């Protein structure tokens, strides 16, 4: 259980399958230890909106339209890939909205 806790805390994005393979345990056992003994669940990062001016909204509209026309938008990280293990008492992770500098 200590090895499992250390592994999860070293990289909170690891899935049950990866952890099970790393520790030579069954997925069912890993899931049970993480959820029941360590009291952890997977959470997705919460997007934090911000207030935009009219010019920023227009710029964002143009950039978004250009991105939708290109195929690169499909190469980004999925919501499932960004999920992390958290305890009940820990805060939900936050992901900053990317903006042009």
Secondary structure, DSSP 8 states (H G I E B T S, - for coil): -HHHHHHHHH-TT--HHHHHHHHT--HHHHHHIIIIIS-EEEE--EE------HHHHHHHHHHHHHHHHSGGGGGS--TTTT-EEEETTS---EE------
